[in-house]
Amino acid sequence: MPGPYSRPLLNLPKPPDMFARDWEWSELTAFAADEGPEATMAVVSGRRRQGKSFLLDSLARAAGGFYFCAYEATEAESLRRFGEELGQYTGSIAPMRFDRWEQAVDALLALGKGRPVPVVIDEFPYLARATPSLPSIVQVAYGPRRPERLESRTRLLLCGSSLSFMGKLLSGTSPLRGRAGLELVVQPLDFRQAAAFWGIEEDPRLALLVHSVVGGTPAYRREFVRDDVPAGLDDFDAWVCRTALSPRSPLYREARYLLADESDLRDRALYHSVLAALASGNATAGRIAGCLERPTSDITHPLTVLQDCGLVRKETDAFRRNRSVYRVGEPLIAFDHAISRPKLPLLDRGLAEQVWASSRSRFLSGVVGPHFEQLCREWVAHFAAPETFGGMPIDVSYGTVPDQAERTAHEIDVVVRGAVGQDNGVLLSLGEAKWDQVMGVGHLERLRHAAGLLAGRGVDTSAVRPACYSGAGFTDELRAAGDRGEVVLVDLERLYRGD
């Protein structure tokens, strides 16, 4: 066999041009280097532009494996391309010819006769749509007693960008359920990684504003804006106009294309309307239905599908488990529906500056404000030290605390439950997040009042530490309370660099 078969698999170094992704790389290389005696399979998924193909192509190159990327085509054309590329990989004099996918899958198993070989089939959903029986074909090929599997050490990785399809590949009645030894979802970069990737980690305010527009998708910096990074806060407005609001920029239409990637979305107009309602602040199923002037039953399925696609997330109230809210899960979609979509005719005429001038305040309150609250919850979940809240944070959400005396309810932006010693589910913190307000003792008193209301309902609040999260800072009086240990204070500097 040619060179690819002679490369060692162990201790594969991460490519120098790969940013972050240390955990994903270690999981993939461990799977590829598994010395087990039988063929195994993995499923890798994630939305487009997150770097899945880059990861898997790098893995195949480093380990001497085979990488095949499908595209929309008939079964016959896909089999022809597959045979040609597999022939090139093995050094065959002539292209391999396959009449059925059964033959092609067995050819992949044959690659692993001598050693563990990673085999990547990227954009697997395209092949499965042209050949609906393909998952069953793979299932049969990976039968527990089948000699072709038992005598092979092929490490097959099925990859796809359609989260709705890939999420069902290993669930329910899917023929591949129970067959995979690894299921990896490639997520966007977290907000700290995104700041470093854009090279703006030294300016937390600018980093948060940029993240409120493009989130943590790596491709948006490289391919979509060609490394156009705002030079500073003074350049942010102009940067938005020349990227996200410019018809000349690929970023301008990307939010609409994210929906097009999902084949399960039939009535796309309805899904866009649901997202627009969410971006307008309608967070419950009833309010979304009211905004669209439809019965709630009409939007139940779209909300479920949007969750499966990773474009919407559902959050349960920490104190009222029968109440949930929905939030847009992709910052660029929230930006598009709140800012761009309502003004498309003007933007298409090149009037980005005028549109931004009239929409900037809405962006700060309706987009950045909720996004800041979400990043505060992510900070608690992923970056806060156990001693910050007196325990290990486990569940971080929002909550509402009814106030019967005032006939109102207090919205708590960050509710933290965690582990203290042997006890799990301990209420550790109630927090309020204000992007554009200097917070003072009045905010602390409101949190203390909410804690008192919960105690009156029998909730154990003995471990609760109030927390204030602000993008604008704190009064001297509140900082003094923080120094006394009466409140946890989290500003932008701590959000991006502290614990």
Secondary structure, 3 states (H helix, E strand, C coil): CCHHHHCCCCCCCCCCCCCCCHHHHHHHHHHHCCCCCCCEEEEEECCCCCCHHHHHHHHHHHHCCEEEECCCCCHHHHHHHHHHHHHHHHCCCCCCCCCCHHHHHHHHHHHCCCCCEEEEEECHHHHHHHCCCHHHHHHHHCCCCCHHHHCCCEEEEEEECCHHHHHHCCCCCCCCCCCCCEEEECCCCCHHHHHHHHCCCCCHHHHHHHHHHHCCCCHHHHHHCCCCCCCCHHHHHHHHHHCCCCCCCCHHHHHHHHHHCCCCCCCHHHHHHHHHHHHCCCCCHHHHHHHHCCCHHHHHHHHHHHHHCCCEEEEECCCCCCCEEEEECCHHHHHHHHHHHHHHHHHHCCCHHHHHHHHHHHHHHHHHHHHHHHHHHHHHHHCCCHHHHCCEEEEEEEEEEEECCCCEEEEEEEEEEEEECCEEEEEEEEEEEECCCCECHHHHHHHHHHHHHHHHCCCCCCCCEEEEEECCCECHHHHHHHHCCCCEEECHHHHHHCC
